[in-house]
Every structure is written in structure tokens, then in C-alpha cells.
């Protein structure tokens, strides 16, 4: 692949990384660190890393704390690999490709090997080292905007950050991460914090919030969940999940439908899943009639969901109805 446009960008699961001490030891064992330490080619090092006077960096590599070593190596690798710095598009794409696939691949390792980011695997292929995954996470975030969570890193974060991080967790890992976050917290207060963060979360983060409150926090969670029923829009989503009696406006119903579809899109669900979710068992004629309401939901992802239906729905009548709703939505947004 020649560019980032050719790479799929799914929501990635959490990384399992060793601790800072082990990562710092890996830095000190890299070929590039050895060259820093013996100053064998200062001009070449400056050209490849952007460090004109590496004396301070040498001191950090020799005697710095693990945190200092990792901070230095993060900057060195970012400058050496990122195409907006001294790196090439090819190097950054290779690093990202290995990060996305999670599997060994035949690649030109080049400077990635010198930096300790890749290692040789069976059959002459290369794979990311733990240090490589750690660096690739930062490069990937700078290119795509996606912050891949590190497993075990959410314990001290607030509820909003927790929901953002848990979006890509498998169920077992989510329970384990949640247990770490709950440790030392009052469960009832924790449930209230998650409930309070639900409205401002992304659609998938909101789905996670409702799942956690309903299934993971016992009576405290369910009480906090029921407390959201009076909240505009989110309350309609909670009512749909609980099957609770609630007077929901047409605008709220539209918002809920878009939010559920947007949650699937955020996770990386394909168009068939979104089409099926929006159909709710209705025949195409019924779907076409009901889609008009989506234009009035005032959801930030309304356009994205309607575009998916326009481009991917197999029934021409439904696609046409989505196109009409999209025009109406844009008119309302411009008004």
C-alpha cells in the first residue's frame, strides 16, 4: 500500500503493553540507542533524528528514568518516522500497516529496525515489537485521530475517558478494565458519574455506558440508568433499552434511531448491519415511509447515517426516501 488512503481504519482493540521499565530497557538495547551512546556518526544521527546536539539525550539514555527514556524515544521515533517530520510516507505506512494487521508481514524494515520497532519473524517477515506497538500507537493517533487504549490504563481516568476507552474492548476485557476503574471508588457514585457522562459521549460510548449501567453495576447501575429517563433524547434511548414507559417526541425517536445506527458505524460495522438495524423488521415500503422522520432528529451523525442508507440500501425506494430526508436535513441545518 502506498498511502494512508489505502489503509482501513477500524476501531482497534486495546493494546497489551509491558511496563515502562521493560520498554525503557528495550530502548537502550536498540541499534540506534547504541549509536547515540557511542556517538559513532553524529552527523548522520542528526540527519535521521533531528537532534543537532544529542549530548543531553545520551545522558538520558545512560542514566535517565524509564519515563525520561520513553519520552525521549517517543520524540526520536516520531521525528524519524512521521512523514510530516523527517520520515517517509513509506516508513509511516509500513508501521501503520503492521499495527493494523497485528500479524507478521514481509516489509522493508530499514530505520524501523534500527529504532527497535520491528523484529524478524518466521519466514523472513517482520512484526512489531512491544516498543514498536507503543510508538505506532502515537503515530497512528497523529494520522487518524484515533487514540487506541492501552489495557489497564483507565483506572485513574474520569468517566468520560473510561467510556471513550472501553468502546473497542471485548466483553471479558471490558469487565476487567471496569473492575480496575471501580477499585477504590464508591459504586453508587461511580454509576452516577457514568450516567452523567453518557449524554456527552459518542454514540458507541453511550451504548457502552448503558450496557455497563444495566449489566455490570448491579442495583446502583440500574438506578442510575433509570435516573436518565427524564433526560431529553438520552432518556428515550434508555426507555428503548429498558422497555420502559416514557412519552418520547418524534424528534427524540428520530435521534434514538440515528444514535443506534451511528453506534454501529463507529464500531466499524458494515453497511448491511446498519441497514438491518434501521429496518427493524419492516418491509421496504414501511421503511421508506418511516425514514422521513430521521431528518428531524438533530443528531450530529444524521447526515452520516442517511448517506449510508442512500449509498448502501439495496432497495431503491428506501434509498430514494433517505436521499429526500438528507436534503431536508441539510435544509434544516442551513436554516
Secondary structure as UniProt FT lines:
FT   HELIX           4..6
FT   HELIX           20..28
FT   HELIX           31..38
FT   TURN            39..41
FT   HELIX           42..49
FT   HELIX           55..63
FT   HELIX           66..81
FT   TURN            83..86
FT   HELIX           89..101
FT   HELIX           111..114
FT   TURN            115..116
FT   STRAND          118..120
FT   HELIX           122..124
FT   STRAND          126..128
FT   HELIX           130..144
FT   TURN            151..152
FT   TURN            155..156
FT   HELIX           159..166
FT   TURN            167..168
FT   HELIX           171..182
FT   TURN            183..184
FT   HELIX           187..198
FT   TURN            199..200
FT   HELIX           203..215
FT   HELIX           218..226
FT   HELIX           227..230
FT   TURN            232..233
FT   HELIX           234..242
FT   HELIX           250..267
FT   HELIX           271..279
FT   TURN            280..281
FT   HELIX           284..290
FT   HELIX           291..296
FT   TURN            300..301
FT   HELIX           302..312
FT   HELIX           316..334
//
